[in-house]
Structures are given as structure tokens and as C-alpha cells.
Amino acid sequence: MERIVKQSLLYDFYGELLTEHQRRIYEDVVFNDLSPSEIAEAHGISRQGVHEMVKRCDRILEEMESKLHLMEKNQKLRELAELILRRSEAADSPEKALEEVRQWASLLLEEL
């Protein structure tokens, strides 16, 4: 399950960098949960061709993440935003909470 989640996230960030043909096949495997036989028949390629295409797409998406780190940065930003939200909702000391929010906001800006 974790692999599919990661594939989906990578695709969300970098899927547009794949060719139309690669996107259709990758979507059939990852999102539509079709078997390699079904995909091969629908696209006029071999089952081995489907496997190779998925591996190639995975490699392309992973290489993009290793170069650009968009998924990693998005996760950090999400975590910081959640910290800010939780801290602002549990303000036992408004001054202390405000200082923490300022620090986290600075970290957010550094990530951007």
C-alpha cells in the first residue's frame, strides 16, 4: 500500500513530465488497478512492455524527486502548517504561542 501512495504522490508532482503514452499506462497500473494483460491488450503492447514502461516511469519520477525535492518540501511545509495550526488552537500563553508561530512561519518562509 505504501508503494502505491508514494507512486501516486510522485505522479501528482511530476506526472506531467511523462509522455502521454507513459501517463496512460502508468495511470492504468497505479490508479485504475488494471492487470498488465488488460493494459497490454488495450494499448497494443506486450505484458513485458507494460512492466518495463512502469519501471521506466517510476525511475523518471524518482529521479525528478531526487533533483527537485518538491514532494519532500511539500511534506515539510504541511507539517509546519499543522504545527502552527495546533499551537494557535492550544494557546495557553498567547505571547509564547505567538513567538512559536513566528518561529515556524520563519521556517516556512525558508522552505519557500
Secondary structure as UniProt FT lines:
FT   HELIX           2..14
FT   HELIX           15..17
FT   HELIX           20..30
FT   HELIX           36..43
FT   HELIX           47..68
FT   HELIX           70..89
FT   HELIX           94..111
//
